[in-house]
Amino acid sequence: MQSTRAPYDAIIVGVGTSGGFLAKSLTEAGVRCLAVEAGRHFNRGTYPTKEVDANALLYWGGGIELNHDASIGLLRARVVGGGSIVNQALMDRFDDDALDSWRDTSGVDFFSTAAMAPWYEKAEASICLQEIPAEYRNRNAEIFRAGFEDNGYEWAPLRRAQRDCRFADGNDCIACLWGCRIDSKQSTNVTMVPKALAAGLDLVPQFEADTVRETADGVEVTGKHADGRQETFSARRLILASGAIGNTKLLLRSGFGERLPALGHNFYSHPQYMELGLYSEPVDAHRGPMQSLKSADAGFRRSGFKLENVYAPPAAIAMLVPGFGRAHQRHMRRLSHFACIEVCVRDTHPGHIRMGRKGAFTIEKSLDAEDRARRDRGLAAIHNIFLSTGAKEIISGSIAISLHLMGGCNMGVDPKRSVVSPEFRVHGTRHIYSADSSTFPNAPGINPALTIMALSLRAAEQILAEART
Ligand SMILES: Cc1cc2nc3c(=O)[nH]c(=O)nc-3n(C[C@H](O)[C@H](O)[C@H](O)COP(=O)(O)OP(=O)(O)OC[C@H]3O[C@@H](n4cnc5c(N)ncnc54)[C@H](O)[C@@H]3O)c2cc1C
């Protein structure tokens, strides 16, 4: 059904990290925007409080989606705020290595640390960034630090998008993986969406866009509300902000595959492998700030991996630890005695998001020999850390997890090898834009969120300049 609402200046599909920044920038500049989001709109008082509810209510696929051979679990948020609601909010700029590689692959000039610096500054100025004070580090972090020092690896405090996590009150940050109930985490639901709404944004949650179409003077977005009602919205411009898998699916389903040969290719995901070290004394890795240190080792970077000092709630650990019956129960009984480190692989072997003849999607993603070697070098470093700090046993996670889903609509100058132009416009279209994780040309090996914010701010300026002409 055609919507009875008057056409908008712009429709934003997906209100995650990118969608939140674009919605705020455009509405505050006077653009009449509609933002549609497949997920629900929670706030600090309504976020789910139980892990299994959170998986079902905040994620696509009821908590997890799988690649073609079920060797990688892909975590993709489905909620107003997108990944910024469920993520760990670690914020890093990309280094020369990442941006030079993007420039070489894409031919896009502004992929350099110098050209990106003003956009990073703008993104950083719009959120609150903090390091975790040393006195609040938990035992998991202390094992990580001691193991790094024993083995001569470089570590550093990490920078998190948070305002006041109230560690002095005994707050355990692991629960903020289901949405921060004290509005400390700087999700776009806290930082951007309220400002966009105040400036006049129309937000329609629980609306899943199915297809998009360019018309003579604009765009149309057709999709379904949660109650099954279909509606078509129209606008002058369309901004795709539904993430690597969301945007790629939407464009493939809308028939763009034939004119954009690169669509669905160049999918990267930083596969992560979680290792648990068992200690005699309780580690209580779930206590306090869940993550406060990061690996900052130049040798690790050259070797294509980084280590993350993280933990996960019980159902996630139950899925990751191997074994069945008593063997599995034995692991779960020792939950509080585990320290946890994961290796995050900077993957070089791209995956492919593919639509089958009957409209079903497959995510073909695997590790080639180079990526497996990167993983194995990281695992060896983790084992060194656990062994030097007195772990009694090391338990390896049974599958990889991917949290950083990137590409599928990669940016580049060549329409035969990329999907989005350096002006953030889908090649061959006049009115369809994207600046989110789908546009990444390859895997940076660094947390992506800050760069998505920076690119979205740059895209907003580009769209506003075009709207004025
Ligand atoms: C558990 C976890 C921890 C993470 N930790 C970090 C971290 O510490 N640091 C970091 O930098 N990154 C982290 N990330 C990754 C980071 O959150 C994402 O890279 C980032 O949010 C992606 O931004 P985006 O705008 O591209 O997409 P998203 O933020 O995923 O937003 C896309 C939105 O579009 C919606 N959508 C999709 N399809 C449709 C459709 N058809 N119709 C309507 N809406 C649709 C989705 O529901 C979603 O809300 C983490 C991710 C996870 C899952």
The ligand as a Gaussian input file, in Angstrom:
#p B3LYP/6-31G(d) Opt

LIG

0 1
 C       28.464000      -7.972000      20.276000
 C       29.120000      -6.926000      19.412000
 C       30.205000      -6.213000      19.905000
 C       30.832000      -5.259000      19.103000
 N       31.829000      -4.499000      19.647000
 C       32.357000      -3.494000      18.910000
 C       33.304000      -2.601000      19.481000
 O       33.629000      -2.701000      20.653000
 N       33.835000      -1.631000      18.688000
 C       33.468000      -1.485000      17.369000
 O       34.012000      -0.599000      16.694000
 N       32.553000      -2.291000      16.825000
 C       31.966000      -3.271000      17.555000
 N       30.999000      -4.051000      17.011000
 C       30.624000      -3.818000      15.605000
 C       29.812000      -2.534000      15.391000
 O       28.786000      -2.449000      16.352000
 C       29.230000      -2.540000      13.974000
 O       30.307000      -2.635000      13.064000
 C       28.433000      -1.289000      13.656000
 O       27.347000      -1.116000      14.534000
 C       27.884000      -1.377000      12.237000
 O       27.222000      -0.172000      11.957000
 P       26.216000      -0.064000      10.745000
 O       25.594000       1.274000      10.812000
 O       26.910000      -0.463000       9.503000
 O       25.122000      -1.211000      11.010000
 P       24.271000      -1.527000      12.322000
 O       24.728000      -0.736000      13.480000
 O       24.256000      -3.007000      12.427000
 O       22.808000      -1.008000      11.952000
 C       22.055000      -1.549000      10.906000
 C       20.577000      -1.476000      11.311000
 O       19.794000      -1.723000      10.136000
 C       18.686000      -2.517000      10.500000
 N       18.211000      -3.215000       9.303000
 C       18.841000      -4.218000       8.632000
 N       18.104000      -4.607000       7.564000
 C       16.986000      -3.825000       7.576000
 C       15.843000      -3.751000       6.736000
 N       15.706000      -4.543000       5.651000
 N       14.862000      -2.857000       7.037000
 C       14.985000      -2.042000       8.126000
 N       16.057000      -2.083000       8.961000
 C       17.043000      -2.950000       8.684000
 C       19.231000      -3.446000      11.570000
 O       18.181000      -3.984000      12.329000
 C       20.182000      -2.546000      12.339000
 O       19.550000      -1.940000      13.439000
 C       30.368000      -5.032000      17.768000
 C       29.281000      -5.741000      17.276000
 C       28.659000      -6.691000      18.083000
 C       27.485000      -7.459000      17.517000

